[in-house]
């Protein structure tokens, strides 16, 4: 991955993990109810899910590259289309208030892991996003040493921040983070990324 490709990937990942969704709601709620220190267990669960999905994405991309360049190109177009879909759905749902469910500290890890795993954005989004930034002419595992630390660091900072917001300003954090226009701005970012990445969906461009 080139330096320019890494910058684009890092910027995309910032948008990907800071877009308000179930993980953010859960982290803010944990911060509100059990405090920052204990809520970090939930962040650890999200990082567990992220590590697993990054590994599965890399294996999937490796298989596509091995299968054919055409299959990889199609996957990139599907990925770009999915990003646009996420953006459109985010715009349409921007005015819908988040659901808050309070749980005890005992189930923080497994609840956060379950939410992260069944989150539609996570289930399909990792492979969709990942396929946009891998250079098929470079071994995938040679690129993972840069992709994985970048993704996990940004993910950790993002959800630790959501937890800290919940611990610091409580329910007001939900109003600030889930403001309709903030959510719509994030949705537009997804649409723009999808259009731009689809337009240059040629292997090896990033």
N, C-alpha and C positions, 0 to 999 in steps of 0.2 A: 504494500500500500504506500503510495506516495505521500509526501507531507501535505499536499493540497487535499488528497483524498481523506487523510486522517482528520484534517480540520473540518471538512464537510461532514464526515461521520460523527465527530464529536459534537458539532452543532446540532446535527439531526438527533443525536441521542439525548441532548439536553431537552429538546422539544418533546421527544418521545416519553421521557420519564417525568417531566414536570407538568405534562398535560393532566389536569385534574381528572381523576377517575376513582375506581373502587380502592386501589392501593392508597391513594392520597387520603380518602375519607377515613380509611381504617387507621392510618398513621396519625392523623389529626385527632381522631377519637381516642386512640391509645394514649396520646400525649395529654389529652384532657382528663382522662379517667385514672391513669396509673402513673403519670409522670414521665419525664423524658428518659431517665435511666432505664426503667423497666420496659418502656416502649421500644427501646433499641433492639429487643429480642424480635419484635415484629420486622424491623429493618433487616435483621440477619436472615429471617425467613424469606424475605423478598430477594435478598442476594443469593440465597440457596436456589430459588426458582430461576433467577437470572442466569446463574452459572450453568444449570442444567439445560435451559433453553438455548444458551449460546453454544453449548456442546452439540446439542441435537441439530441446531441450525447449521453448524459447521459440517457435521456429518451429512446432512441433507444436500448442502451445496456441493460438497465433495462428490457425492453420488451423481448429481446433475452434470457436473463438469465431466466426470468420467463417462457418463452416458452419451452426451452430445452437446456441442456448442449451441445447437438450436434449442434444446431443452433448457439450457441455462438462460438463453435470451428470452424465452417464453416466461420463465420464472421471474425474470426481472420485470417484464411488462405486467405480470400478475401482481407482483409486489408493489409496483408503482400505482396500479389501479386500486389496490387495497389501501394504500396510504390516502388516496383521494377519497375513498369510501369512509375511512376513519374521520377525515376532515369534514365531509358533508354531514355525517351522523353527529359529530361533535357540535357543529353549527346548529343543527336542528334541535339537539338536546340541551343547548346551552342554558336555556331558561328553566330547565327542570331542576329543582332543588335536590341536593344529595341526601341519601338516606343514612341516618346515623343510628348505629346499634351498639350499645354498651355491653362489653363482656368483661369477665374477671381476668386477672393477670395470668391465671394458670393456663389458659388456652391461647395465649397471645401468639406463640410461635406457629402452631398448627393452623390456627384461624388465618393468620397472615399468609401462610404458605398456600392454603386452600384458595383464598381470594386471589392471590397472584397467579395461581395456576389456571383457574377457571375463568379468569378475566379474558374476554374475547380479544382485547387488544394484545394481550400477551400470547395467547394461544396461536394466533395467526400472524401477529405483527412482527415477532422476532424473525421468523423466516422471511417474511416479506421485506423487512427493512434490511436484514443481513445480506440478502441477495443483491442489494443495490451497490454494496461497497466492496465486495470481494473481487479481486482481479483473477480471472480464470487462468491467466498465463503464469501465475505465481502460485506455488503450493499453498493451500489454504492454511495449513498448520504453521507456515512461516509468517502468515499474517495475523494469526491468533494472538501471538505474544503482545501485539499492540492493541488489537481490537478488544480483547477480554479485559485487561486492566483499565482501559479507557471507559468501557461500558460499566464495569462494576464500580469504579470510583465515582462516576457521575451519578449512578443509581444510588449509591450509598449517601452521597451528599444531598441528593434531592429528597429522599424519604426521611433522612435524619432531619432535614429542614422542615418537612411537613410535621414530623413528630414534635419538633421544638416549637413550631407555631401553635400546635394544639396545647402543649404544656404552658406556653407563655401567655397566649391571649384567648385560649379556650374557644368557645363557640364563635367568637368574632372572626377567628381564622377561617372558618367555613365560609362566612360571608365574603371575606376578602379574596380567598383563593378561588372560590366558585362563583365569583361575580360573572354575570352573563357575558360582559364584553371581554373579560380576560379569557373565558372559555372559547369565545368566538375567535379571538386573536390566535389562540393555539390551533383552533380548527383550520383557520386560513393557512397557518404554517404547514400543516399536513397536506393541504391541497396543493400549495405551491411546490412543496418537495415532491409530491407525487407527479405533478405535471413536468417539472424540470428533470427528474430522474427518468421518467418515461421517455422524455424527448432524447435523452442520451443513453438509452438502454442498449448500449453496444458493449460487449465484454471488453474489459481492460481499459475503459475510459477513465475510471477513478483510481 
